[in-house]
Amino acid sequence: MIKYVISVLCLTLLLSLSGIAAQQIEVDVDELQTAEKPFLWLNLWHYHKGDQPNWSSTVVDDTQWGSLNLEDKNAVDAIQHTGYWLRQYITIGESPPKHSPLALYYTNLRSASELYWDGELLYRSGKIGLTLQQEQPGNVRSIVHIPTHLARAGEHLLAIRVSNHHDVTAQDPPSIAIGLYDDLLTHRYQAKSAASFIVGIFLTAVLFISLFFVGFNRKPAYLLFSLFCLVQTVKVSLVYLTSYGELTFPVYDLAIAAMHLSVYLGGLLLVAFLLDNFAIPNLRYWVLGCAAVTLVFFLLQLRVLHIALSIALAFGLSIYALTHKRKGALLSIIGLIGYSLFSVLGNLKIINFGYFVGIIFFVVCMAFSLGSRMVQQTRQHQEAILRSARLENELLKKHIQPHFIMNSLMSLQELLEDNPQQASDFIEALAEEFRGFSQMAGEKRIAIGDELALCEAHLSIMSHRKRTKFTLETEGIVGDERIPPAIFHTLIENGITHGYSQQQQGRFLLSKTATNSGVRYQLFNDGEIAVPVTSVSTATQNESDRGTGLKYVESRLQESYPDAWTLKSHAVDNGWSVTIEIHDNRVSERKAS
């Protein structure tokens, strides 16, 4: 007995709910005149599959039709048909708006549709068809003006006819609203203004960072960051077009695909920029791994997960850079925090374009970081130029100072008495070295062939002076590579001074090898180990720890390759080795001009 009563109650409840869902829906648009609610979303509809042209009529009985809530998840199942109708009754109050006519706004009525007001055709998007060949897709959205004579006070019927042979698997239900025509246009213009403002910011950042890239050694990080900003420019433009533009469905689908692609590219470029900007070890493997993961996520269409993973990885790289005291790491973390916070606020509909506002915050932080670094590098570059000029003058003075000239003249006097031919060779070598120095004066880079000629002249001079046979061999040297002037000459001079007090012969070997990040030069000599082991780079030793010659080499390297070089000097088997690594993939490609 109890089970019977419960069954009757459940059946009664279901019938009553069914009656509620199918009842007529009335919307009063008088409230549209208030500023708080300029338009109303129409979500509850009478719904029927199939197609009968007379279903636009006001005399059709739709009480037996089904009901459809466009906000319901089940709405997707309802629209996945080749044809259906929607009907809704709208009541206009006794005082319709006078300052602006009414209008309908719709989006995502796939693929072709017709809008009827009280049985009269109001708007046609595309061409309704019974087959795929007959159907012509229309616009993805539009604002439809309701003529004043049709928008009188009283009850009206809005009927929508839809055919969808082109995209029967559509996943997004339509959205339909009624409001004041001017307010609907204002809403669109406001979105357009916001999108244009954001695009302008991103384009400014693209130009700003591109100038950094062109003007400061073409650092890959600057190019990656510029491309990241360019992708955001494209993305915000596509977001506006797909959200507010009156595109046809084929163009809309193409724009959606491009927008999704920009999400993956943006995440990949963000991570790649941070990897290069903070000089993360194993850069190439990191980039290849991130590219592979991005490709997998793209194929699986995991956009949200890819965004989350990109931000998490960006945080990890920035924290790593902060713990290793890399410049700009703290600003990167602050920018990422703002990026994440504004993105959340945007998803919660608290602010418009929150995702892009967050990216702008991050871009501003990184632009400030890069700008500060550029100012510092420019100052260091100018200081390096001045230091190089001063040290170059000191080096020239060293070769023409009385002590050097006196020793050379004494050697020449001995040679004139013992071996006039060697004296002639000595004079030629001395003249060649002075000539080389005079030609290099003021040059930032010279061909390595000219450098080797200067080294050979100096070795010839020192061979006569020390009664020792010095030779210079090369491996991997083409001859037209561009290097700062007199750096190897200076290192060879240091090697002779500190390593050959007793030996009767000396061998120097200069080799060049390509590396993943640029090129490596190694100068070996078989002299005695008479100086302490050192390891120097752009910021590893105090000025007092290095002699004039080594200071000159470092200044020249810093001038030509700011913060992109290392110099190490250490003992090896049977001699001494000096290694210079230049972290710039273009140095091996520079030709003599």
Helices and strands as residue ranges (DSSP letters): H 2-22, G 29-33, E 39-41, E 44-49, G 53-56, E 66-69, H 75-79, E 83-92, E 102-107, E 112-117, E 120-125, E 141-145, G 148-150, E 154-163, E 175-180, H 181-215, H 220-244, H 249-277, H 283-300, H 303-323, H 329-347, H 354-400, H 402-418, H 420-440, E 446-447, H 448-466, E 469-475, E 482-483, H 487-499, E 505-514, E 519-525, E 534-537, G 543-545, H 548-560, E 565-572, E 575-582, G 587-589
